Amino acid sequence: MLKFHLITLFPEACEAYLSASILGRARSDKKMSVSYQNPRAFVDLPKDKKKNEFSYRKVDERPYGGGPGMVMMALPVVKAVKKSLARAKGKTAVIWFQPDAKAFDNKEADKLLKFDDVVLVCGRYEGIDERAKKMLKTLGTLKTYSVGEAVYTGGELPAMAIVDAVTRRIPGVLGKDESVEERRVASHASYTRPEVITFGTKKYKVPPILLSGHAAKIEEWRKKGK
């Protein structure tokens, strides 16, 4: 079973998506699992705060050299990763997100299938102290990816994208291997019933080739991506 470990300050932001539909079934069927480590758990609570005031565990500081916003401190993140790795029993990879890094794609998703445990480090604020990345390199395989060219509020969205892309490649998750779109001939355009849709004053029809029953011509049409 492939195990994903998300290092995040906001596990609740991920759990709803990772529990629904195909991903939820994959977890129920024990094709993969998802666990969380919150960096706040690795920070001492201020003496004037009550034991259950978790949000007061400080994980960010002002950046050296000035600049807007706050930066996540290195040690809480590294300690959270170490806790996840301590539970791993096979081949592990730690994923670090960086906007100018190598783009995550289907080929990289296939490569991650070779690991038993994948730890995804979700940054927030203005990012994570760069020293955390250097420390993580001492713990094992570190892969740095970007997921899209946009900058996101945190690493949770890219992490969920990776969990989704990799999980659908696990044998049995989609029922048939051909269900993984990029492994079969498929146009980006898909159509279903009804054959004709009336919207406003216009009629929108399914391309005639898809109604022909001619498998070879349909395959040729899909290869052209029309």
C-alpha positions in Angstrom: 0.0 0.0 0.0 1.3 3.4 -1.0 1.4 5.8 2.0 1.2 9.6 1.7 2.3 11.8 4.5 1.3 15.5 4.4 3.2 18.0 6.4 0.7 20.8 6.8 -0.6 23.4 9.2 -4.1 22.8 7.8 -4.9 19.1 7.5 -8.6 19.9 7.5 -8.1 21.7 4.2 -7.0 18.5 2.6 -9.1 15.8 4.2 -12.4 16.6 2.5 -10.9 16.2 -1.0 -8.8 13.2 -0.1 -11.7 11.4 1.4 -14.1 11.9 -1.6 -14.8 9.9 -4.7 -12.0 7.8 -6.2 -9.4 8.9 -3.6 -11.8 8.0 -0.7 -12.5 4.6 -2.2 -8.8 4.0 -2.7 -8.3 4.7 1.0 -11.2 2.5 2.1 -9.9 -0.3 -0.1 -6.4 0.1 1.4 -4.8 0.9 -2.0 -3.2 3.9 -0.4 -3.3 5.8 2.9 -3.0 9.4 3.9 -1.7 10.7 7.2 -0.8 14.2 8.5 1.9 15.8 10.6 1.4 19.3 11.8 4.6 21.3 12.4 2.9 23.0 15.4 3.0 19.7 17.2 6.8 20.0 17.3 6.9 23.4 19.0 6.7 24.1 22.7 3.6 25.9 23.9 4.2 29.2 25.6 4.0 29.0 29.4 1.1 31.4 29.6 -1.1 29.3 27.3 -3.4 26.4 28.1 -2.4 22.9 26.9 -5.2 22.8 24.3 -4.4 26.1 22.7 -2.7 24.4 19.7 -2.7 27.5 17.5 -0.4 29.4 19.8 2.5 27.1 19.0 4.6 29.4 16.9 5.9 28.1 13.6 6.8 31.3 11.8 9.1 34.3 12.1 10.1 37.4 10.3 12.5 37.0 7.4 16.2 38.0 7.8 17.0 40.9 5.4 13.5 42.3 5.7 10.5 41.9 3.4 6.8 41.4 3.8 5.1 38.5 5.5 6.4 35.7 7.7 8.5 32.6 7.0 8.0 29.1 8.4 10.8 28.0 10.7 12.9 25.1 9.6 13.0 22.8 12.6 9.3 22.3 13.2 9.0 21.2 9.5 12.0 19.0 9.6 10.9 17.3 12.8 7.5 16.7 11.3 9.1 15.0 8.3 11.3 12.9 10.6 8.2 11.7 12.5 6.6 10.6 9.2 9.8 8.9 8.0 10.1 7.1 11.3 6.9 5.3 10.4 8.0 4.4 6.9 9.2 0.9 6.3 10.1 0.9 2.6 11.5 3.2 -0.1 10.7 6.8 0.7 10.6 10.2 -1.1 10.2 13.7 0.3 8.5 16.2 -1.9 9.4 19.9 -1.7 7.5 22.5 -3.7 9.1 25.4 -5.4 7.7 27.6 -8.2 10.8 27.5 -10.4 11.4 23.8 -10.0 10.9 21.0 -12.4 7.2 20.7 -13.4 5.4 17.7 -12.0 3.8 15.7 -14.8 2.5 12.2 -15.7 6.0 10.8 -16.0 6.9 12.0 -12.6 3.7 10.6 -11.2 4.7 7.2 -12.6 8.1 7.5 -10.9 6.5 8.1 -7.5 4.6 4.8 -7.8 8.0 3.1 -7.2 8.1 4.5 -3.6 6.4 3.0 -0.5 6.1 6.3 1.4 5.8 9.8 -0.1 6.1 12.8 2.3 4.8 16.1 0.9 5.9 19.3 2.6 3.3 22.0 2.4 4.7 25.5 3.0 2.6 28.6 4.0 3.1 32.3 4.4 6.2 33.4 2.5 7.6 29.9 2.3 9.9 27.8 4.5 13.3 28.6 5.8 15.6 27.3 3.0 17.8 25.5 5.6 14.9 23.0 6.0 15.5 21.8 2.4 19.2 21.3 3.1 18.4 19.3 6.2 15.8 17.2 4.5 18.4 16.1 1.9 20.3 14.3 4.7 17.2 12.2 5.4 16.8 10.5 2.1 15.5 11.1 -1.5 14.3 14.7 -1.9 12.4 15.7 -5.0 11.6 19.3 -5.8 8.6 20.1 -8.0 6.4 22.9 -9.2 2.7 22.2 -9.9 1.6 24.8 -12.4 3.1 28.2 -13.0 0.8 30.0 -10.5 1.8 30.8 -6.9 -0.7 29.3 -4.4 -1.5 30.3 -0.8 0.1 27.1 0.5 1.5 23.8 -0.6 -1.7 21.9 0.2 -3.2 22.3 -3.3 -0.1 21.1 -5.1 0.2 18.2 -2.6 -3.4 17.1 -3.3 -2.8 17.3 -7.0 0.2 14.9 -6.6 -1.7 12.5 -4.4 -4.6 12.5 -6.9 -2.3 12.0 -10.0 -0.3 9.2 -8.4 -3.3 7.4 -6.8 -5.2 7.0 -10.0 -2.1 5.1 -11.4 -2.2 2.5 -8.6 -3.4 -0.8 -10.1 -7.0 -1.5 -9.4 -7.9 2.1 -8.3 -9.7 2.9 -11.6 -10.8 -0.6 -12.3 -8.8 -0.9 -15.6 -5.5 0.4 -16.5 -7.0 1.9 -19.7 -9.0 4.2 -17.5 -5.9 6.3 -17.0 -6.5 8.8 -19.8 -3.0 9.4 -20.9 -2.4 5.6 -21.3 -5.0 5.3 -24.0 -5.9 7.1 -27.2 -8.2 9.9 -26.2 -9.3 13.2 -27.5 -9.5 16.0 -24.9 -13.1 16.5 -26.1 -15.7 14.1 -24.7 -19.4 13.7 -25.5 -22.3 11.8 -24.0 -26.1 11.6 -24.3 -28.3 13.3 -25.4 -27.1 13.4 -29.0 -28.6 16.9 -29.6 -28.7 19.6 -26.9 -30.9 22.7 -27.5 -29.6 25.8 -25.7 -31.2 29.1 -26.5 -31.8 29.2 -30.3 -29.0 26.8 -31.2 -28.6 23.1 -31.4 -25.3 21.4 -30.2 -24.7 18.0 -31.8 -22.3 15.1 -31.1 -19.6 14.9 -33.9 -21.0 12.4 -36.6 -17.8 10.3 -36.5 -18.6 9.2 -32.9 -22.0 7.9 -34.0 -20.6 6.0 -37.0 -19.6 2.8 -35.1 -16.4 2.8 -37.2 -13.8 2.0 -34.6 -10.7 2.7 -36.7 -12.0 6.1 -37.9 -13.0 7.0 -34.3 -9.5 6.1 -33.1 -7.9 8.2 -35.8 -10.2 11.1 -34.9 -9.1 10.8 -31.2 -5.5 10.8 -32.2 -5.9 14.1 -33.9 -7.3 15.5 -30.7 -10.3 17.1 -32.4 
